[in-house]
């Protein structure tokens, strides 16, 4: 549970009726992995007028900030599918739902047995690390690292035993579906861990993202709603990792390009991500939430 007050607000926001939380990839972002100039202009104008808007993403803060460059970010953001909640302006971590020792021991054995070499996400105090065993990268992991050259989080190691951290909260295994199916099945059959398993939005690789079962965008958004004192949570999304977010929301809207099951869960279906569906919905409907 988030139990640390916000440094900019000192806790609850006065007169906050509705908190809007949007997924990024496939929802707010275009295929170019950015917020369109149209959405950026109009969303910032709405935020300046009092719209309480933030995002919930599988991305890290560095990656999300790059994709959302220019966006007014005055609320905490939800990262790594809900594993971390952070203030983007101060990088102060409000919440980190990390693995316990038993879970880590089980996963270490599982990765070795399936010959999978994950990216390992951890915090040492306020310092974030992304570790991996050098020379064991899949093509997908190499592409991931190539796009993040110079990122201070990157921490290559020589052997699997060095993949340790003070607070490991997330594993990401990127590769071919046939190489990850059995790993995914075993994690899903465990009692206290879960896996978000889907094809990468912009590639053919699959991502097998492993976290404690209590981690979800929905759980993080619910706590943020309480912390800020919002009366209503409205969510936007497109994929499998938005299911829990939609379950926790008072209203939820799927973009036209969304997963069919998510559309079935939604309060309504809005325009395509490539056509600024989220922002156009907000512009047309904001008055009814004030």
C-alpha positions as CSV (number, residue, x, y, z in Angstrom):
1,X,0.0,0.0,0.0
2,X,1.2,3.5,-0.8
3,X,1.7,5.2,2.6
4,X,4.1,8.1,1.8
5,X,2.6,11.6,1.2
6,X,3.2,13.5,-2.0
7,X,5.9,16.1,-1.7
8,X,4.2,18.5,-4.1
9,X,0.7,18.2,-2.6
10,X,1.4,17.0,0.9
11,X,-1.2,14.3,0.4
12,X,-4.7,14.7,-0.8
13,X,-5.8,17.1,-3.5
14,X,-8.6,19.4,-2.7
15,X,-11.7,19.2,-5.0
16,X,-10.4,16.3,-6.9
17,X,-13.5,14.6,-8.2
18,X,-12.0,12.4,-11.0
19,X,-8.6,10.9,-11.5
20,X,-7.9,10.0,-15.1
21,X,-5.3,7.2,-15.7
22,X,-4.3,6.1,-19.2
23,X,-2.1,3.3,-20.5
24,X,0.6,4.5,-22.9
25,X,1.6,2.1,-25.7
26,X,-1.3,1.4,-28.0
27,X,-3.5,3.9,-26.1
28,X,-2.1,7.4,-25.6
29,X,1.0,6.9,-27.8
30,X,1.1,6.6,-31.5
31,X,3.0,3.8,-33.4
32,X,6.0,6.2,-33.3
33,X,6.0,5.7,-29.5
34,X,5.2,9.3,-28.7
35,X,2.3,11.5,-27.8
36,X,1.1,13.2,-31.0
37,X,1.5,16.9,-31.3
38,X,-2.3,17.2,-31.3
39,X,-2.8,15.2,-28.1
40,X,0.1,17.0,-26.4
41,X,-1.3,20.4,-27.1
42,X,-4.8,19.7,-26.1
43,X,-4.0,17.4,-23.1
44,X,-1.6,20.0,-21.7
45,X,-4.4,22.7,-22.1
46,X,-6.8,20.4,-20.2
47,X,-4.3,19.8,-17.4
48,X,-3.6,23.5,-17.1
49,X,-7.4,23.9,-16.6
50,X,-7.5,21.4,-13.8
51,X,-7.6,18.0,-15.4
52,X,-6.1,15.4,-13.0
53,X,-4.3,13.1,-15.5
54,X,-1.6,10.5,-15.2
55,X,-0.5,7.3,-16.8
56,X,0.0,3.6,-15.9
57,X,2.5,1.8,-18.1
58,X,4.8,-1.2,-18.3
59,X,7.6,1.2,-19.1
60,X,10.3,2.6,-16.7
61,X,10.2,6.3,-15.8
62,X,13.1,7.0,-18.3
63,X,11.3,5.3,-21.2
64,X,7.9,6.8,-20.3
65,X,9.3,10.3,-19.9
66,X,10.9,10.0,-23.4
67,X,7.7,8.9,-25.0
68,X,5.7,11.6,-23.2
69,X,8.2,14.4,-23.6
70,X,6.5,17.8,-23.2
71,X,3.5,16.4,-21.3
72,X,2.6,18.2,-18.1
73,X,3.3,15.7,-15.3
74,X,2.1,17.0,-12.0
75,X,0.8,13.7,-10.5
76,X,2.7,10.5,-9.6
77,X,3.0,8.0,-12.4
78,X,2.5,4.2,-12.3
79,X,5.4,2.2,-13.8
80,X,6.3,-1.4,-14.5
81,X,2.6,-2.5,-14.7
82,X,2.0,-1.2,-11.1
83,X,5.2,-2.5,-9.4
84,X,6.4,1.1,-8.8
85,X,4.7,4.4,-8.2
86,X,7.0,7.5,-8.5
87,X,7.0,11.2,-8.7
88,X,8.4,12.1,-12.1
89,X,9.6,15.5,-11.1
90,X,11.6,14.3,-8.1
91,X,12.1,10.6,-8.9
92,X,10.9,10.0,-5.4
93,X,9.6,6.4,-5.1
94,X,6.3,6.2,-3.3
95,X,5.8,2.5,-3.7
96,X,7.8,-0.6,-4.7
97,X,6.1,-4.0,-4.6
98,X,9.2,-6.2,-4.6
99,X,9.7,-10.0,-4.4
100,X,10.5,-11.8,-1.2
101,X,13.4,-14.3,-0.8
102,X,11.3,-17.4,-1.4
103,X,10.0,-16.0,-4.7
104,X,13.4,-15.1,-5.9
105,X,14.8,-18.5,-5.0
106,X,12.0,-20.2,-6.9
107,X,12.5,-17.9,-10.0
108,X,16.3,-18.5,-10.0
109,X,15.7,-22.2,-10.3
110,X,13.0,-21.7,-12.9
111,X,15.1,-19.5,-15.2
112,X,18.0,-22.0,-15.0
113,X,15.8,-25.0,-15.8
114,X,14.2,-23.2,-18.9
115,X,17.4,-21.7,-20.0
116,X,15.9,-18.2,-19.9
117,X,18.1,-15.1,-19.2
118,X,15.9,-12.3,-18.0
119,X,16.3,-8.6,-17.5
120,X,16.3,-8.0,-13.7
121,X,14.8,-4.7,-12.3
122,X,15.8,-3.7,-8.8
123,X,16.3,-0.7,-6.5
124,X,19.2,-0.1,-4.1
125,X,17.9,2.8,-2.1
126,X,16.7,5.3,-4.7
127,X,19.1,3.9,-7.4
128,X,17.4,1.8,-10.0
129,X,19.2,-1.0,-11.9
130,X,18.4,-3.1,-14.9
131,X,20.8,-6.1,-14.8
132,X,21.4,-9.0,-17.2
133,X,24.0,-11.5,-18.0
134,X,26.2,-10.2,-20.9
135,X,26.5,-12.5,-23.9
136,X,23.2,-14.2,-23.1
137,X,21.0,-11.7,-24.7
138,X,18.2,-12.7,-27.1
139,X,17.6,-10.6,-30.2
140,X,14.8,-8.9,-28.4
141,X,16.9,-8.1,-25.3
142,X,19.7,-6.7,-27.6
143,X,17.1,-4.4,-29.3
144,X,15.9,-3.3,-25.9
145,X,19.4,-2.5,-24.7
146,X,20.4,-0.8,-28.0
147,X,17.5,1.7,-27.6
148,X,18.7,2.5,-24.1
149,X,22.4,3.1,-24.7
150,X,23.8,5.5,-22.1
151,X,20.9,4.7,-19.6
152,X,22.5,4.8,-16.2
153,X,20.3,2.0,-15.0
154,X,22.0,-0.6,-17.2
155,X,24.1,-3.0,-15.2
156,X,25.6,-6.0,-17.1
157,X,27.0,-8.9,-15.1
158,X,29.2,-11.9,-16.0
159,X,27.3,-14.8,-14.4
160,X,23.7,-15.6,-13.3
161,X,24.7,-15.5,-9.6
162,X,25.4,-11.8,-9.9
163,X,21.8,-11.0,-10.8
164,X,20.9,-9.7,-7.3
165,X,19.5,-6.5,-5.9
166,X,18.3,-5.1,-2.7
167,X,14.7,-4.9,-3.9
168,X,14.0,-6.9,-7.1
169,X,10.5,-6.0,-8.2
170,X,10.3,-7.2,-11.8
171,X,11.7,-9.6,-14.4
172,X,11.3,-9.2,-18.1
173,X,12.1,-12.1,-20.5
174,X,12.0,-11.1,-24.1
175,X,12.2,-13.7,-26.9
176,X,10.3,-16.0,-29.2
177,X,6.9,-17.3,-28.0
178,X,8.0,-21.0,-28.3
179,X,10.9,-20.3,-26.0
180,X,8.8,-18.7,-23.3
181,X,5.5,-20.6,-23.3
182,X,6.6,-23.2,-20.7
183,X,8.1,-20.6,-18.4
184,X,4.9,-18.6,-18.6
185,X,2.8,-21.6,-17.7
186,X,4.8,-22.4,-14.6
187,X,4.8,-18.9,-13.3
188,X,1.0,-18.6,-13.8
189,X,0.5,-21.9,-11.9
190,X,2.4,-20.5,-8.9
191,X,0.4,-19.2,-5.9
192,X,2.1,-15.8,-5.4
193,X,3.4,-14.6,-8.7
194,X,2.0,-13.7,-12.0
195,X,3.1,-13.1,-15.6
196,X,1.9,-10.6,-18.2
197,X,2.6,-12.4,-21.4
198,X,1.9,-10.8,-24.7
199,X,3.5,-9.8,-28.0
200,X,5.4,-6.6,-28.0
201,X,3.3,-3.7,-29.3
202,X,5.8,-2.8,-32.1
203,X,7.7,-6.1,-32.7
204,X,7.2,-9.8,-33.2
205,X,8.9,-10.8,-29.9
206,X,7.0,-11.8,-26.8
207,X,7.5,-10.2,-23.4
208,X,7.1,-12.4,-20.3
209,X,6.9,-9.9,-17.5
210,X,7.0,-11.5,-14.0
211,X,6.0,-9.8,-10.8
212,X,4.4,-10.6,-7.4
213,X,0.7,-11.5,-7.8
214,X,-0.3,-8.5,-5.8
215,X,1.3,-6.2,-8.5
216,X,-1.1,-4.6,-11.0
217,X,-1.9,-1.3,-12.6
218,X,-5.3,-1.5,-10.9
219,X,-4.0,-2.0,-7.4
220,X,-1.6,1.0,-7.9
221,X,-4.3,3.2,-9.4
222,X,-6.7,2.4,-6.6
223,X,-4.1,3.4,-4.0
224,X,-3.3,6.6,-5.9
225,X,-7.0,7.4,-6.0
226,X,-7.2,7.1,-2.3
227,X,-4.0,9.0,-1.6
228,X,-5.1,11.9,-3.8
229,X,-8.6,11.9,-2.4
230,X,-10.3,11.4,-5.8
231,X,-14.0,10.4,-5.8
232,X,-13.8,8.6,-9.2
233,X,-11.2,6.7,-11.3
234,X,-11.6,6.7,-15.1
235,X,-9.2,4.5,-17.0
236,X,-8.1,4.1,-20.7
237,X,-6.3,1.1,-22.1
238,X,-5.8,-1.3,-25.0
239,X,-4.2,-4.6,-23.8
240,X,-3.9,-7.5,-21.5
241,X,-2.0,-5.6,-18.8
242,X,-4.9,-3.2,-18.5
243,X,-7.4,-5.8,-17.3
244,X,-6.8,-5.1,-13.6
245,X,-6.9,-1.4,-14.2
246,X,-10.3,-1.7,-15.8
247,X,-11.6,-3.8,-12.9
248,X,-10.6,-1.2,-10.4
249,X,-11.9,1.8,-12.4
250,X,-15.3,3.4,-11.8
251,X,-15.4,3.9,-15.6
252,X,-13.1,2.5,-18.2
253,X,-12.7,3.1,-22.0
254,X,-10.9,0.9,-24.5
255,X,-9.5,2.4,-27.7
256,X,-10.8,1.1,-31.0
257,X,-7.6,-0.9,-31.6
258,X,-7.8,-2.6,-28.1
259,X,-7.9,-6.3,-27.2
260,X,-11.4,-7.7,-27.8
261,X,-11.7,-9.0,-24.2
262,X,-10.8,-5.5,-22.8
263,X,-13.4,-4.0,-25.1
264,X,-15.9,-6.4,-23.5
265,X,-14.9,-5.1,-20.0
266,X,-15.1,-1.4,-21.0
267,X,-17.8,1.1,-20.2
268,X,-17.4,2.2,-23.8
269,X,-15.1,2.1,-26.8
270,X,-13.5,5.3,-28.0
271,X,-11.4,6.2,-31.1
272,X,-8.1,4.7,-32.2
273,X,-4.9,5.5,-30.5
274,X,-3.5,6.8,-33.9
275,X,-6.4,9.2,-34.1
276,X,-6.0,10.7,-30.6
277,X,-8.9,8.8,-29.2
278,X,-8.1,9.4,-25.5
279,X,-7.7,13.2,-25.8
280,X,-10.7,13.6,-28.1
281,X,-12.8,11.7,-25.5
282,X,-11.6,14.0,-22.7
283,X,-12.3,17.1,-24.8
284,X,-15.8,16.0,-25.6
285,X,-16.8,14.7,-22.1
286,X,-14.8,16.5,-19.5
287,X,-17.6,18.8,-18.4
288,X,-19.6,15.8,-17.0
289,X,-16.8,14.9,-14.7
290,X,-16.4,18.4,-13.1
